[in-house]
Amino acid sequence: MSSPSIPSDSANEIRNDWTKTEARKLISAPLNDLLYDAQKIHRRYFDANEVQVSTLLSIKTGGCPEDCSYCSQSAHHKSDVGAEKLMSLEAVRAAALRAKDSGATRFCMGAAWRGPKDHDLDNVCDMISEVKALGLESCATLGMLKDGQAERLKEAGLDFYNHNLDTSEEYYEKIISTRNFEDRLATLARVRQAGINVCCGGILGMGENRHDRADMLQVLACLPEHPESIPLNMLVPIPGTPLADTDPLDPLELVRAVATARIMMPKSMVRLSAGRLELDPSSQALCFLAGANSIFYGDTLLTTGNPQQRVDQNLFEKLGVRPAPLDATSPAE
């Protein structure tokens, strides 16, 4: 019998009216109950033994004017990451081809901007077209978008736009001061209005508490449409950033967040993102059991490390998990 904190099967329709109280009770439910219900829901919409594989490339690194406390690319911090120019179209195409050859089905491009200038957007649109020509799904994370920019990205063929909430609205100002929570939501609305799939999640372990993580997921679950992709990152403390000395988060808190996301947003892909180097195989296995069904593949995520390809291949083999084909990343009806 499920915990009273967890909705029963009959109550598990797709909802956009979750309350903070419900989300907080859910994320704090007995772990066995939480995992059991999350796995049942996961199997209803997805193949439990398939994991979608994405690759992330930093196409413009460093020099960002935002002051995100976790980020090595901020011009406000004294990390070892310097400012670089936008990559060439040829270099991006070569990286996308390598990603496809290694088994990735989605190629994500990230640029350290507050928001793209129009001439930068011209170049990014060319990159998107090249990625699509290779038969890959395309994703971009370029910061805040102005009116009309999402439409240009859509015309270029962009499939997904990533713009994370990072944390709860209440905790947000402790992490970033150069923009506010509403700015994030405004960009998400522009992306959705343009007809681009939304990729939006957050970072765990920045000093927030469990309720903050629940509140962030509640905001996502109450959007008019749930994000198609929800990346959940574990903070990677980077020297020179304000969060460099933050204590590591218990991996079970990530497991709880994954399960909560799966129950509240049943049809969304839930991605294990940054921080997997700090997770042992057992912790990652629990995340997959909790409903995670996507990972980033490749040695680097923007400026932080990621498990080597062979390590992930070994993990998949141990767990009996297989990479999902391109046409299998949408939920079953």
C-alpha positions, 0 to 999 in steps of 0.5 A, a space after each residue: 500500500 502506498 504512503 499517504 504522501 504519494 498519489 494512488 494510481 487512480 489519481 495519477 492523471 497528468 496534472 498541472 495543479 500540484 501544490 507546494 505542500 503536495 510536492 514537499 510531502 512527496 519528496 519526503 515520503 518513505 524512500 521505498 514507497 517513493 521509488 515503487 510509485 515512481 517506477 510504476 509510473 515510469 514503466 507506464 510511459 517509457 521502456 524501463 531499460 532504455 536511456 536517452 543519450 545526449 552530448 553537450 558542447 560549449 560553443 562559447 566559453 567564459 566571460 559571462 556577465 551573469 554572477 551565478 554562484 556555481 558557474 566557472 564561466 562567470 566574469 565575476 569569479 576567479 576560476 581558471 576558465 577564460 573567455 573564448 570566442 564562438 566556435 566555428 561552424 566547422 568545429 561544431 559540425 565535427 563535434 556533432 559528428 563525433 557525438 553521433 558516432 559515439 551513440 548520442 541522439 541529441 546534440 546540445 550547444 551551450 554559450 556563456 551569454 546573458 542572452 544572444 545578440 542577433 549576429 550571434 544568433 545568425 551563427 547559432 542558427 547555422 550550427 543548428 542547421 548543420 546538426 539537424 543535417 546529421 540526423 541528430 536532435 538539436 538543443 541550445 542553451 544561450 541564456 535569456 531570449 528576447 521577443 522574436 529570437 525563439 522564433 528564429 531558432 525554431 525556423 533554424 530547426 531547433 528541437 529543444 531549448 534549455 533554460 534551467 530554473 536552477 532552484 526554488 524562487 525563494 532560494 534563487 536570490 542567494 545564488 544569482 543577483 543579475 537576473 530574477 526568477 521571473 526572467 527565467 519564466 519569461 524565457 521559458 514562455 517565449 520558447 514554448 510560444 515559438 513551438 520549441 520543446 522545453 528543457 528545464 531543471 535545476 542544480 541540487 546541492 547549492 545549500 538549498 534544503 529539500 523543500 527548495 528542491 520540491 518547490 522548484 519541481 512544483 513550479 515546473 509541474 505547474 507550467 501550462 505544459 510540462 518540460 519535455 526534458 528535465 535535467 537534474 544536476 548535482 553541484 560540482 564545486 569549482 575553485 574560484 566560485 562562491 560555492 567552491 567549499 559547499 559540502 557535497 549533497 547526499 546522493 539519496 537526495 538526488 534520487 528523491 528529486 528524480 522520483 518526485 519529478 517522475 511522479 509529478 511529470 510522468 511523460 517528461 525525460 528526466 536527465 542525470 546531468 552534471 555531477 555524475 563523476 561523484 555518483 557511484 554505480 549504485 547511486 546511478 542505478 537508484 536514479 534509473 530506478 527512480 525514473 531517470 531515463 536520460 544522461 549526458 554522454 562524453 568526457 566534458 559538460 561545458 567546463 566540468 568533468 563527466 564519466 568517460 564513454 567507456 565508463 558509461 558503456 560498462 555501467 549500461 552493461 552491468 544494469 542491462 540498460 541500452 541507449 534509446 534510439 532516436 524515435 524512442 525518446 517520446 513517451 508511450 501514450 
